[in-house]
Amino acid sequence: MENDTGPIRRFVRWAITPPQSYAIYLLALLLVAGSSFYAGSLAPKKPTGLGPPPVSAPRN
């Protein structure tokens, strides 16, 4: 029982071996690039119901 490790530690030990580490690195790279592209493609929200901007000085 002393050598029994949790599922997270077993996954990390499995993930850092060379064939799996390359695949996990590429997967993380694709997730970061995809989420960055998605966040960049979102249109900014336009404010609604505010009307024209206030006049700072009267016109002459």
mmJSON file of the N, C-alpha and C atoms, coordinates in Angstrom:
{"data_MODEL":{"atom_site":{
"group_PDB":["ATOM","ATOM","ATOM","ATOM","ATOM","ATOM","ATOM","ATOM","ATOM","ATOM","ATOM","ATOM","ATOM","ATOM","ATOM","ATOM","ATOM","ATOM","ATOM","ATOM","ATOM","ATOM","ATOM","ATOM","ATOM","ATOM","ATOM","ATOM","ATOM","ATOM","ATOM","ATOM","ATOM","ATOM","ATOM","ATOM","ATOM","ATOM","ATOM","ATOM","ATOM","ATOM","ATOM","ATOM","ATOM","ATOM","ATOM","ATOM","ATOM","ATOM","ATOM","ATOM","ATOM","ATOM","ATOM","ATOM","ATOM","ATOM","ATOM","ATOM","ATOM","ATOM","ATOM","ATOM","ATOM","ATOM","ATOM","ATOM","ATOM","ATOM","ATOM","ATOM","ATOM","ATOM","ATOM","ATOM","ATOM","ATOM","ATOM","ATOM","ATOM","ATOM","ATOM","ATOM","ATOM","ATOM","ATOM","ATOM","ATOM","ATOM","ATOM","ATOM","ATOM","ATOM","ATOM","ATOM","ATOM","ATOM","ATOM","ATOM","ATOM","ATOM","ATOM","ATOM","ATOM","ATOM","ATOM","ATOM","ATOM","ATOM","ATOM","ATOM","ATOM","ATOM","ATOM","ATOM","ATOM","ATOM","ATOM","ATOM","ATOM","ATOM","ATOM","ATOM","ATOM","ATOM","ATOM","ATOM","ATOM","ATOM","ATOM","ATOM","ATOM","ATOM","ATOM","ATOM","ATOM","ATOM","ATOM","ATOM","ATOM","ATOM","ATOM","ATOM","ATOM","ATOM","ATOM","ATOM","ATOM","ATOM","ATOM","ATOM","ATOM","ATOM","ATOM","ATOM","ATOM","ATOM","ATOM","ATOM","ATOM","ATOM","ATOM","ATOM","ATOM","ATOM","ATOM","ATOM","ATOM","ATOM","ATOM","ATOM","ATOM","ATOM","ATOM","ATOM","ATOM","ATOM","ATOM","ATOM"],
"id":[1,2,3,4,5,6,7,8,9,10,11,12,13,14,15,16,17,18,19,20,21,22,23,24,25,26,27,28,29,30,31,32,33,34,35,36,37,38,39,40,41,42,43,44,45,46,47,48,49,50,51,52,53,54,55,56,57,58,59,60,61,62,63,64,65,66,67,68,69,70,71,72,73,74,75,76,77,78,79,80,81,82,83,84,85,86,87,88,89,90,91,92,93,94,95,96,97,98,99,100,101,102,103,104,105,106,107,108,109,110,111,112,113,114,115,116,117,118,119,120,121,122,123,124,125,126,127,128,129,130,131,132,133,134,135,136,137,138,139,140,141,142,143,144,145,146,147,148,149,150,151,152,153,154,155,156,157,158,159,160,161,162,163,164,165,166,167,168,169,170,171,172,173,174,175,176,177,178,179,180],
"type_symbol":["N","C","C","N","C","C","N","C","C","N","C","C","N","C","C","N","C","C","N","C","C","N","C","C","N","C","C","N","C","C","N","C","C","N","C","C","N","C","C","N","C","C","N","C","C","N","C","C","N","C","C","N","C","C","N","C","C","N","C","C","N","C","C","N","C","C","N","C","C","N","C","C","N","C","C","N","C","C","N","C","C","N","C","C","N","C","C","N","C","C","N","C","C","N","C","C","N","C","C","N","C","C","N","C","C","N","C","C","N","C","C","N","C","C","N","C","C","N","C","C","N","C","C","N","C","C","N","C","C","N","C","C","N","C","C","N","C","C","N","C","C","N","C","C","N","C","C","N","C","C","N","C","C","N","C","C","N","C","C","N","C","C","N","C","C","N","C","C","N","C","C","N","C","C","N","C","C","N","C","C"],
"label_atom_id":["N","CA","C","N","CA","C","N","CA","C","N","CA","C","N","CA","C","N","CA","C","N","CA","C","N","CA","C","N","CA","C","N","CA","C","N","CA","C","N","CA","C","N","CA","C","N","CA","C","N","CA","C","N","CA","C","N","CA","C","N","CA","C","N","CA","C","N","CA","C","N","CA","C","N","CA","C","N","CA","C","N","CA","C","N","CA","C","N","CA","C","N","CA","C","N","CA","C","N","CA","C","N","CA","C","N","CA","C","N","CA","C","N","CA","C","N","CA","C","N","CA","C","N","CA","C","N","CA","C","N","CA","C","N","CA","C","N","CA","C","N","CA","C","N","CA","C","N","CA","C","N","CA","C","N","CA","C","N","CA","C","N","CA","C","N","CA","C","N","CA","C","N","CA","C","N","CA","C","N","CA","C","N","CA","C","N","CA","C","N","CA","C","N","CA","C","N","CA","C","N","CA","C","N","CA","C","N","CA","C"],
"label_alt_id":[null,null,null,null,null,null,null,null,null,null,null,null,null,null,null,null,null,null,null,null,null,null,null,null,null,null,null,null,null,null,null,null,null,null,null,null,null,null,null,null,null,null,null,null,null,null,null,null,null,null,null,null,null,null,null,null,null,null,null,null,null,null,null,null,null,null,null,null,null,null,null,null,null,null,null,null,null,null,null,null,null,null,null,null,null,null,null,null,null,null,null,null,null,null,null,null,null,null,null,null,null,null,null,null,null,null,null,null,null,null,null,null,null,null,null,null,null,null,null,null,null,null,null,null,null,null,null,null,null,null,null,null,null,null,null,null,null,null,null,null,null,null,null,null,null,null,null,null,null,null,null,null,null,null,null,null,null,null,null,null,null,null,null,null,null,null,null,null,null,null,null,null,null,null,null,null,null,null,null,null],
"label_comp_id":["MET","MET","MET","GLU","GLU","GLU","ASN","ASN","ASN","ASP","ASP","ASP","THR","THR","THR","GLY","GLY","GLY","PRO","PRO","PRO","ILE","ILE","ILE","ARG","ARG","ARG","ARG","ARG","ARG","PHE","PHE","PHE","VAL","VAL","VAL","ARG","ARG","ARG","TRP","TRP","TRP","ALA","ALA","ALA","ILE","ILE","ILE","THR","THR","THR","PRO","PRO","PRO","PRO","PRO","PRO","GLN","GLN","GLN","SER","SER","SER","TYR","TYR","TYR","ALA","ALA","ALA","ILE","ILE","ILE","TYR","TYR","TYR","LEU","LEU","LEU","LEU","LEU","LEU","ALA","ALA","ALA","LEU","LEU","LEU","LEU","LEU","LEU","LEU","LEU","LEU","VAL","VAL","VAL","ALA","ALA","ALA","GLY","GLY","GLY","SER","SER","SER","SER","SER","SER","PHE","PHE","PHE","TYR","TYR","TYR","ALA","ALA","ALA","GLY","GLY","GLY","SER","SER","SER","LEU","LEU","LEU","ALA","ALA","ALA","PRO","PRO","PRO","LYS","LYS","LYS","LYS","LYS","LYS","PRO","PRO","PRO","THR","THR","THR","GLY","GLY","GLY","LEU","LEU","LEU","GLY","GLY","GLY","PRO","PRO","PRO","PRO","PRO","PRO","PRO","PRO","PRO","VAL","VAL","VAL","SER","SER","SER","ALA","ALA","ALA","PRO","PRO","PRO","ARG","ARG","ARG","ASN","ASN","ASN"],
"label_asym_id":["A","A","A","A","A","A","A","A","A","A","A","A","A","A","A","A","A","A","A","A","A","A","A","A","A","A","A","A","A","A","A","A","A","A","A","A","A","A","A","A","A","A","A","A","A","A","A","A","A","A","A","A","A","A","A","A","A","A","A","A","A","A","A","A","A","A","A","A","A","A","A","A","A","A","A","A","A","A","A","A","A","A","A","A","A","A","A","A","A","A","A","A","A","A","A","A","A","A","A","A","A","A","A","A","A","A","A","A","A","A","A","A","A","A","A","A","A","A","A","A","A","A","A","A","A","A","A","A","A","A","A","A","A","A","A","A","A","A","A","A","A","A","A","A","A","A","A","A","A","A","A","A","A","A","A","A","A","A","A","A","A","A","A","A","A","A","A","A","A","A","A","A","A","A","A","A","A","A","A","A"],
"label_entity_id":["1","1","1","1","1","1","1","1","1","1","1","1","1","1","1","1","1","1","1","1","1","1","1","1","1","1","1","1","1","1","1","1","1","1","1","1","1","1","1","1","1","1","1","1","1","1","1","1","1","1","1","1","1","1","1","1","1","1","1","1","1","1","1","1","1","1","1","1","1","1","1","1","1","1","1","1","1","1","1","1","1","1","1","1","1","1","1","1","1","1","1","1","1","1","1","1","1","1","1","1","1","1","1","1","1","1","1","1","1","1","1","1","1","1","1","1","1","1","1","1","1","1","1","1","1","1","1","1","1","1","1","1","1","1","1","1","1","1","1","1","1","1","1","1","1","1","1","1","1","1","1","1","1","1","1","1","1","1","1","1","1","1","1","1","1","1","1","1","1","1","1","1","1","1","1","1","1","1","1","1"],
"label_seq_id":[1,1,1,2,2,2,3,3,3,4,4,4,5,5,5,6,6,6,7,7,7,8,8,8,9,9,9,10,10,10,11,11,11,12,12,12,13,13,13,14,14,14,15,15,15,16,16,16,17,17,17,18,18,18,19,19,19,20,20,20,21,21,21,22,22,22,23,23,23,24,24,24,25,25,25,26,26,26,27,27,27,28,28,28,29,29,29,30,30,30,31,31,31,32,32,32,33,33,33,34,34,34,35,35,35,36,36,36,37,37,37,38,38,38,39,39,39,40,40,40,41,41,41,42,42,42,43,43,43,44,44,44,45,45,45,46,46,46,47,47,47,48,48,48,49,49,49,50,50,50,51,51,51,52,52,52,53,53,53,54,54,54,55,55,55,56,56,56,57,57,57,58,58,58,59,59,59,60,60,60],
"pdbx_PDB_ins_code":[null,null,null,null,null,null,null,null,null,null,null,null,null,null,null,null,null,null,null,null,null,null,null,null,null,null,null,null,null,null,null,null,null,null,null,null,null,null,null,null,null,null,null,null,null,null,null,null,null,null,null,null,null,null,null,null,null,null,null,null,null,null,null,null,null,null,null,null,null,null,null,null,null,null,null,null,null,null,null,null,null,null,null,null,null,null,null,null,null,null,null,null,null,null,null,null,null,null,null,null,null,null,null,null,null,null,null,null,null,null,null,null,null,null,null,null,null,null,null,null,null,null,null,null,null,null,null,null,null,null,null,null,null,null,null,null,null,null,null,null,null,null,null,null,null,null,null,null,null,null,null,null,null,null,null,null,null,null,null,null,null,null,null,null,null,null,null,null,null,null,null,null,null,null,null,null,null,null,null,null],
"Cartn_x":[0.814,0.0,0.856,2.108,2.95,3.25,3.296,3.632,2.408,1.216,-0.016,-0.1,-0.242,-0.339,-1.731,-2.069,-3.379,-3.471,-4.688,-4.875,-4.188,-4.071,-3.416,-1.924,-1.314,0.121,0.402,-0.488,-0.312,-0.44,-1.387,-1.554,-0.339,0.189,1.366,2.557,2.729,3.829,3.67,2.443,2.184,2.405,2.01,2.048,3.454,4.403,5.743,6.66,6.178,7.002,7.003,8.097,8.281,7.155,6.598,5.574,4.335,3.892,2.703,2.981,4.191,4.49,4.427,4.842,4.747,3.287,2.471,1.053,0.366,0.666,0.045,0.514,1.785,2.282,1.556,1.407,0.703,-0.766,-1.391,-2.785,-2.929,-2.028,-2.077,-1.828,-0.9,-0.615,-1.832,-2.515,-3.723,-4.847,-4.992,-6.029,-5.762,-4.521,-4.19,-4.384,-3.917,-4.066,-5.54,-6.315,-7.731,-8.515,-8.239,-8.961,-8.536,-7.271,-6.812,-7.478,-7.585,-8.251,-9.727,-10.368,-11.788,-12.004,-11.166,-11.315,-11.053,-10.14,-9.847,-10.925,-11.708,-12.739,-14.07,-14.179,-15.421,-15.583,-16.772,-17.051,-17.297,-16.779,-17.036,-18.508,-19.002,-20.409,-20.571,-21.577,-21.853,-22.826,-22.578,-23.512,-24.851,-25.913,-27.247,-27.942,-28.715,-29.539,-28.79,-27.639,-26.899,-27.142,-27.533,-27.78,-26.492,-26.593,-25.391,-24.487,-23.202,-22.3,-22.615,-22.341,-22.651,-21.742,-22.27,-21.502,-20.642,-19.339,-18.45,-18.446,-18.639,-18.654,-19.684,-20.367,-21.332,-20.627,-21.29,-20.716,-21.021,-20.094,-20.288,-20.509],
"Cartn_y":[-1.204,0.0,1.267,1.175,2.362,2.876,1.971,2.342,2.772,2.675,3.045,4.57,5.054,6.497,6.841,8.114,8.57,8.619,8.809,8.825,10.012,11.121,12.277,12.016,11.466,11.169,10.099,9.117,8.094,8.707,9.618,10.282,11.12,11.869,12.693,11.817,10.737,9.817,9.23,8.909,8.399,9.494,10.721,11.801,12.315,12.119,12.66,11.67,10.511,9.6,10.093,9.893,10.558,10.45,9.322,9.389,10.189,10.009,10.713,12.195,12.535,13.942,14.775,14.214,14.946,15.193,14.179,14.324,15.321,15.275,16.191,17.622,17.796,19.13,19.689,18.891,19.359,19.652,18.827,19.063,20.374,20.633,21.883,23.078,22.925,24.002,24.311,23.277,23.483,24.115,23.706,24.296,25.777,26.143,27.543,28.36,27.844,28.569,28.695,27.645,27.684,28.632,28.605,29.522,30.969,31.191,32.537,33.046,32.189,32.583,32.866,32.032,32.232,33.538,33.81,35.046,36.269,36.167,37.285,37.524,36.495,36.651,37.133,37.241,37.716,39.204,39.613,41.023,41.723,42.926,43.636,44.008,44.017,44.355,45.871,46.276,47.702,48.137,49.289,49.752,50.138,49.844,50.153,51.138,52.023,52.934,54.082,54.46,55.549,56.888,56.911,58.166,58.826,60.057,60.754,61.176,61.357,61.791,63.232,63.613,64.978,65.999,67.212,68.299,68.933,69.067,69.593,71.122,71.753,73.219,73.662,74.769,75.244,75.722,75.522,75.955,77.431,78.132,79.561,79.77],
"Cartn_z":[0.0,0.0,0.0,0.425,0.454,-0.943,-1.92,-3.276,-4.079,-3.515,-4.215,-4.323,-5.55,-5.762,-6.262,-6.155,-6.595,-8.111,-8.618,-10.068,-10.758,-10.067,-10.68,-10.841,-9.817,-9.895,-10.942,-11.056,-12.094,-13.488,-13.653,-14.948,-15.295,-14.33,-14.58,-14.928,-14.222,-14.521,-15.922,-16.318,-17.661,-18.705,-18.393,-19.377,-19.651,-18.738,-18.968,-19.676,-20.027,-20.828,-22.262,-22.995,-24.29,-25.318,-25.671,-26.736,-26.324,-25.092,-24.632,-24.417,-24.003,-23.726,-25.002,-26.126,-27.391,-27.76,-27.609,-27.95,-27.016,-25.736,-24.776,-25.034,-25.391,-25.731,-26.948,-27.996,-29.192,-28.905,-28.084,-27.716,-26.943,-26.001,-25.242,-26.153,-27.104,-28.045,-28.911,-29.378,-30.175,-29.355,-28.102,-27.253,-26.999,-26.746,-26.504,-27.777,-28.909,-30.174,-30.557,-30.374,-30.71,-29.828,-28.531,-27.643,-27.885,-28.229,-28.549,-29.824,-30.829,-32.069,-31.817,-31.016,-30.716,-29.958,-28.968,-28.198,-29.068,-30.018,-30.901,-31.93,-32.23,-33.248,-32.679,-31.374,-30.766,-31.032,-31.391,-31.633,-30.297,-30.141,-28.891,-28.785,-27.593,-27.372,-27.469,-28.224,-28.37,-27.269,-26.647,-25.619,-26.25,-25.558,-26.078,-25.145,-25.724,-24.933,-24.304,-24.828,-24.21,-24.888,-26.138,-26.832,-27.28,-27.782,-28.27,-27.125,-27.409,-26.342,-25.933,-24.704,-24.253,-24.933,-25.085,-25.701,-24.615,-24.9,-23.876,-23.857,-25.003,-25.054,-26.098,-25.869,-26.864,-28.125,-29.256,-30.523,-30.751,-31.342,-31.64,-33.101],
"occupancy":[1.0,1.0,1.0,1.0,1.0,1.0,1.0,1.0,1.0,1.0,1.0,1.0,1.0,1.0,1.0,1.0,1.0,1.0,1.0,1.0,1.0,1.0,1.0,1.0,1.0,1.0,1.0,1.0,1.0,1.0,1.0,1.0,1.0,1.0,1.0,1.0,1.0,1.0,1.0,1.0,1.0,1.0,1.0,1.0,1.0,1.0,1.0,1.0,1.0,1.0,1.0,1.0,1.0,1.0,1.0,1.0,1.0,1.0,1.0,1.0,1.0,1.0,1.0,1.0,1.0,1.0,1.0,1.0,1.0,1.0,1.0,1.0,1.0,1.0,1.0,1.0,1.0,1.0,1.0,1.0,1.0,1.0,1.0,1.0,1.0,1.0,1.0,1.0,1.0,1.0,1.0,1.0,1.0,1.0,1.0,1.0,1.0,1.0,1.0,1.0,1.0,1.0,1.0,1.0,1.0,1.0,1.0,1.0,1.0,1.0,1.0,1.0,1.0,1.0,1.0,1.0,1.0,1.0,1.0,1.0,1.0,1.0,1.0,1.0,1.0,1.0,1.0,1.0,1.0,1.0,1.0,1.0,1.0,1.0,1.0,1.0,1.0,1.0,1.0,1.0,1.0,1.0,1.0,1.0,1.0,1.0,1.0,1.0,1.0,1.0,1.0,1.0,1.0,1.0,1.0,1.0,1.0,1.0,1.0,1.0,1.0,1.0,1.0,1.0,1.0,1.0,1.0,1.0,1.0,1.0,1.0,1.0,1.0,1.0,1.0,1.0,1.0,1.0,1.0,1.0],
"B_iso_or_equiv":[0.0,0.0,0.0,0.0,0.0,0.0,0.0,0.0,0.0,0.0,0.0,0.0,0.0,0.0,0.0,0.0,0.0,0.0,0.0,0.0,0.0,0.0,0.0,0.0,0.0,0.0,0.0,0.0,0.0,0.0,0.0,0.0,0.0,0.0,0.0,0.0,0.0,0.0,0.0,0.0,0.0,0.0,0.0,0.0,0.0,0.0,0.0,0.0,0.0,0.0,0.0,0.0,0.0,0.0,0.0,0.0,0.0,0.0,0.0,0.0,0.0,0.0,0.0,0.0,0.0,0.0,0.0,0.0,0.0,0.0,0.0,0.0,0.0,0.0,0.0,0.0,0.0,0.0,0.0,0.0,0.0,0.0,0.0,0.0,0.0,0.0,0.0,0.0,0.0,0.0,0.0,0.0,0.0,0.0,0.0,0.0,0.0,0.0,0.0,0.0,0.0,0.0,0.0,0.0,0.0,0.0,0.0,0.0,0.0,0.0,0.0,0.0,0.0,0.0,0.0,0.0,0.0,0.0,0.0,0.0,0.0,0.0,0.0,0.0,0.0,0.0,0.0,0.0,0.0,0.0,0.0,0.0,0.0,0.0,0.0,0.0,0.0,0.0,0.0,0.0,0.0,0.0,0.0,0.0,0.0,0.0,0.0,0.0,0.0,0.0,0.0,0.0,0.0,0.0,0.0,0.0,0.0,0.0,0.0,0.0,0.0,0.0,0.0,0.0,0.0,0.0,0.0,0.0,0.0,0.0,0.0,0.0,0.0,0.0,0.0,0.0,0.0,0.0,0.0,0.0],
"pdbx_formal_charge":[null,null,null,null,null,null,null,null,null,null,null,null,null,null,null,null,null,null,null,null,null,null,null,null,null,null,null,null,null,null,null,null,null,null,null,null,null,null,null,null,null,null,null,null,null,null,null,null,null,null,null,null,null,null,null,null,null,null,null,null,null,null,null,null,null,null,null,null,null,null,null,null,null,null,null,null,null,null,null,null,null,null,null,null,null,null,null,null,null,null,null,null,null,null,null,null,null,null,null,null,null,null,null,null,null,null,null,null,null,null,null,null,null,null,null,null,null,null,null,null,null,null,null,null,null,null,null,null,null,null,null,null,null,null,null,null,null,null,null,null,null,null,null,null,null,null,null,null,null,null,null,null,null,null,null,null,null,null,null,null,null,null,null,null,null,null,null,null,null,null,null,null,null,null,null,null,null,null,null,null],
"auth_seq_id":[1,1,1,2,2,2,3,3,3,4,4,4,5,5,5,6,6,6,7,7,7,8,8,8,9,9,9,10,10,10,11,11,11,12,12,12,13,13,13,14,14,14,15,15,15,16,16,16,17,17,17,18,18,18,19,19,19,20,20,20,21,21,21,22,22,22,23,23,23,24,24,24,25,25,25,26,26,26,27,27,27,28,28,28,29,29,29,30,30,30,31,31,31,32,32,32,33,33,33,34,34,34,35,35,35,36,36,36,37,37,37,38,38,38,39,39,39,40,40,40,41,41,41,42,42,42,43,43,43,44,44,44,45,45,45,46,46,46,47,47,47,48,48,48,49,49,49,50,50,50,51,51,51,52,52,52,53,53,53,54,54,54,55,55,55,56,56,56,57,57,57,58,58,58,59,59,59,60,60,60],
"auth_comp_id":["MET","MET","MET","GLU","GLU","GLU","ASN","ASN","ASN","ASP","ASP","ASP","THR","THR","THR","GLY","GLY","GLY","PRO","PRO","PRO","ILE","ILE","ILE","ARG","ARG","ARG","ARG","ARG","ARG","PHE","PHE","PHE","VAL","VAL","VAL","ARG","ARG","ARG","TRP","TRP","TRP","ALA","ALA","ALA","ILE","ILE","ILE","THR","THR","THR","PRO","PRO","PRO","PRO","PRO","PRO","GLN","GLN","GLN","SER","SER","SER","TYR","TYR","TYR","ALA","ALA","ALA","ILE","ILE","ILE","TYR","TYR","TYR","LEU","LEU","LEU","LEU","LEU","LEU","ALA","ALA","ALA","LEU","LEU","LEU","LEU","LEU","LEU","LEU","LEU","LEU","VAL","VAL","VAL","ALA","ALA","ALA","GLY","GLY","GLY","SER","SER","SER","SER","SER","SER","PHE","PHE","PHE","TYR","TYR","TYR","ALA","ALA","ALA","GLY","GLY","GLY","SER","SER","SER","LEU","LEU","LEU","ALA","ALA","ALA","PRO","PRO","PRO","LYS","LYS","LYS","LYS","LYS","LYS","PRO","PRO","PRO","THR","THR","THR","GLY","GLY","GLY","LEU","LEU","LEU","GLY","GLY","GLY","PRO","PRO","PRO","PRO","PRO","PRO","PRO","PRO","PRO","VAL","VAL","VAL","SER","SER","SER","ALA","ALA","ALA","PRO","PRO","PRO","ARG","ARG","ARG","ASN","ASN","ASN"],
"auth_asym_id":["A","A","A","A","A","A","A","A","A","A","A","A","A","A","A","A","A","A","A","A","A","A","A","A","A","A","A","A","A","A","A","A","A","A","A","A","A","A","A","A","A","A","A","A","A","A","A","A","A","A","A","A","A","A","A","A","A","A","A","A","A","A","A","A","A","A","A","A","A","A","A","A","A","A","A","A","A","A","A","A","A","A","A","A","A","A","A","A","A","A","A","A","A","A","A","A","A","A","A","A","A","A","A","A","A","A","A","A","A","A","A","A","A","A","A","A","A","A","A","A","A","A","A","A","A","A","A","A","A","A","A","A","A","A","A","A","A","A","A","A","A","A","A","A","A","A","A","A","A","A","A","A","A","A","A","A","A","A","A","A","A","A","A","A","A","A","A","A","A","A","A","A","A","A","A","A","A","A","A","A"],
"auth_atom_id":["N","CA","C","N","CA","C","N","CA","C","N","CA","C","N","CA","C","N","CA","C","N","CA","C","N","CA","C","N","CA","C","N","CA","C","N","CA","C","N","CA","C","N","CA","C","N","CA","C","N","CA","C","N","CA","C","N","CA","C","N","CA","C","N","CA","C","N","CA","C","N","CA","C","N","CA","C","N","CA","C","N","CA","C","N","CA","C","N","CA","C","N","CA","C","N","CA","C","N","CA","C","N","CA","C","N","CA","C","N","CA","C","N","CA","C","N","CA","C","N","CA","C","N","CA","C","N","CA","C","N","CA","C","N","CA","C","N","CA","C","N","CA","C","N","CA","C","N","CA","C","N","CA","C","N","CA","C","N","CA","C","N","CA","C","N","CA","C","N","CA","C","N","CA","C","N","CA","C","N","CA","C","N","CA","C","N","CA","C","N","CA","C","N","CA","C","N","CA","C","N","CA","C","N","CA","C","N","CA","C"],
"pdbx_PDB_model_num":[1,1,1,1,1,1,1,1,1,1,1,1,1,1,1,1,1,1,1,1,1,1,1,1,1,1,1,1,1,1,1,1,1,1,1,1,1,1,1,1,1,1,1,1,1,1,1,1,1,1,1,1,1,1,1,1,1,1,1,1,1,1,1,1,1,1,1,1,1,1,1,1,1,1,1,1,1,1,1,1,1,1,1,1,1,1,1,1,1,1,1,1,1,1,1,1,1,1,1,1,1,1,1,1,1,1,1,1,1,1,1,1,1,1,1,1,1,1,1,1,1,1,1,1,1,1,1,1,1,1,1,1,1,1,1,1,1,1,1,1,1,1,1,1,1,1,1,1,1,1,1,1,1,1,1,1,1,1,1,1,1,1,1,1,1,1,1,1,1,1,1,1,1,1,1,1,1,1,1,1]
}}}
